[in-house]
Amino acid sequence: MRRLGLFIALLTCVIPATSAHASHQSLSPAIVNNAQSVQRSVGRLQIPSLRVNETIYEGVTDAQFHIGVGQMPGGPALGTKGNIVIGGHRTSAHRPFANLDKLKNGDQIIVHRNGKKFRYVVSKSFVVTKHALWILKPTTNSTLTLFSCHPKGKTSHRYVVRATFVS
């Protein structure tokens, strides 16, 4: 049941820019600080080619996406077999995944957790409908999946980037 609730949040990951474009700067500092104080940070996401350096929070709802990026709870440990899923906004809040579609095969994605650095390399990118639950499923190798709404400002599809762990 919890996974279903998280998936529903994933389906509505971006507030359409045409109806309610919110920016990180437009939120009052009290709201942002309060949201940060109740969110659980689980690491840091760096994408050097996009100049992304974001705190990763547990959960994939607007609460996490408004202050950073969110990781689907219940995933495997970094660097181990399975699928770690991280989502973020492209057009609202501070838009950490605004240029997710610019990632190329071979680009690095780094996740920092508990003083350790885990390096992943982009292996493919694709677009799916918002109902494509299979992107959340476990994988047979160590996979990192990044997702955001697509096209920018719409919620009908998801832009997905898959990356593979390199030791």
C-alpha angles and dihedrals in degrees: 000000000000091000090052090053091049091049091052087053089050090053091058098038097137130046103225109257091225095060110032113001105185123186129199088239093053093059113089114252090241092058093046093046092047091049091050093049094057097041120091113230112216100178146304130287121210126184104178097190090056096036090238117157109164139161112244115223127194110258138039104241134108088266089069097032093056092061104028137317127314132226123212107247120239098038126138126275115276113272094019131105112288143055124294109196123203127177135187145165125275100186110017136055108012093328103227091175096044091121100032089126090063093067114112133202108278096030115134127243116188126197119194118202132161093349093308129111121220117193123205128181123214111250102171146351129205146156123246135176117264088254095061099118092168091082087071096052122110116264131215093240134040103286135175116201120194119189141179138162120285139241097027111269094015132093102204096098142019129233107218130195121191122199132181126222117251120194 
